[in-house]
């Protein structure tokens, strides 16, 4: 088995929701963690841009401030560079000489991807090719690629396994599936050891990606109605960030993860209606409105995690009824702090001092 302690790991696109949570956890386990991120995509620079105009800007800057402060406190190096720039990425990788590359850089929202294919290709596929090309050395022992449950497209049955035929719907899913094929091709051509991760419906602390659970909570906190696409029966395999992080640790530790694809989810789907019932328990006055489902939103369900359980000992511990209330509690505390103007001023002060 691989050991986390002392292992050199770089997270490309690692200052985002998944990446900063993962980096902090790997650091606590003793890994030598570095992050490479431009802070452009759904991050600090996009929210401070004059082109960004949203009522939630201050809230999201506050969340990003928390991320960066935690990374700085943990003394995790952050290389603020664009992974689309091949030679800059090469210099950093040659300097760090990582044993493990975890590739997270991507446009992380399906709706945004479908509206802006060029930018999605640039930030999701070009960055991956650059990372793979720089991973083609004897130093790199493991390349981990974050794909998505969206590669399955419309689920033909309630449960899908890693062997289920993939037929993605829309730009986002297509590029994720193309990314998987590119990773496998580098293994075929150069022998690069890899693992592909397919997460699903993530939720958890310090996310600014406007995922469904996040939108529900924010709307409830702001006394706005919650909008559900469809009739509420659509099911998703909601996955708390802590389960995903533990799954990645198992993958880094275990040689049996090499050259494999894994669903890393909770492994049991729940409907949007069930999620809103939890919301109602914490916000009694919330209003629900149903709208027509978007044609590019696939019908989904449960992702089997039996392969991950068997091969690498993955054990998800956070069902929706346990994880989602934890997320709600965190958000309530955040909102109480965000109402203080000094907290937002800290964000701008940090930008001025550090960037």
FENSULVEN-V113185 format. One record per pair of residues at least 24 apart in sequence whose C-alpha atoms are under 6 Angstrom apart, sorted by the first residue. I is the first residue (numbers start at 0). J is the second residue. Records with the same first field share a line. If there is no record, write none. Layout:
I: J + J
This chain:
0: 252 + 253 + 254
1: 252 + 253
2: 252
3: 30
4: 29 + 30
5: 29 + 30 + 31
6: 30 + 31
7: 31 + 97 + 98
8: 32 + 97 + 99 + 100
9: 33 + 34 + 100
10: 34 + 101
11: 35 + 102 + 103 + 104
12: 36 + 103 + 104
16: 206
21: 244
33: 75 + 76
34: 77
35: 77 + 78
36: 79 + 80
37: 79 + 80 + 81
62: 205
64: 346
82: 126
83: 126
85: 129
98: 138 + 139 + 140
99: 139 + 140 + 141 + 142
100: 142
101: 143
102: 144
103: 145
109: 171
112: 170 + 171
113: 170
141: 192 + 193
142: 193
143: 193 + 194 + 195
144: 195
145: 196
146: 175 + 196 + 197
147: 197 + 198
148: 197 + 198 + 199
150: 176
152: 297
153: 297 + 298
154: 298 + 299
157: 300
158: 301 + 302
159: 302 + 303
160: 303
192: 257 + 258
193: 257 + 258
194: 257 + 258 + 259 + 260
195: 260
196: 260 + 261
197: 262 + 263
198: 263 + 264
199: 236 + 264
200: 237 + 238
201: 237 + 238 + 239
202: 239 + 240
203: 239 + 240 + 326
219: 285
224: 286 + 287
225: 287
226: 287 + 288 + 289
227: 289
228: 289 + 290 + 291 + 292
229: 290 + 291 + 292
231: 271 + 272
232: 270
233: 270
234: 268 + 269 + 270 + 300
235: 268 + 269 + 299 + 300
236: 267 + 268 + 301
238: 264 + 265
239: 322
242: 315
246: 313
262: 304
265: 315
266: 301 + 302 + 303 + 304
267: 301
268: 300 + 301
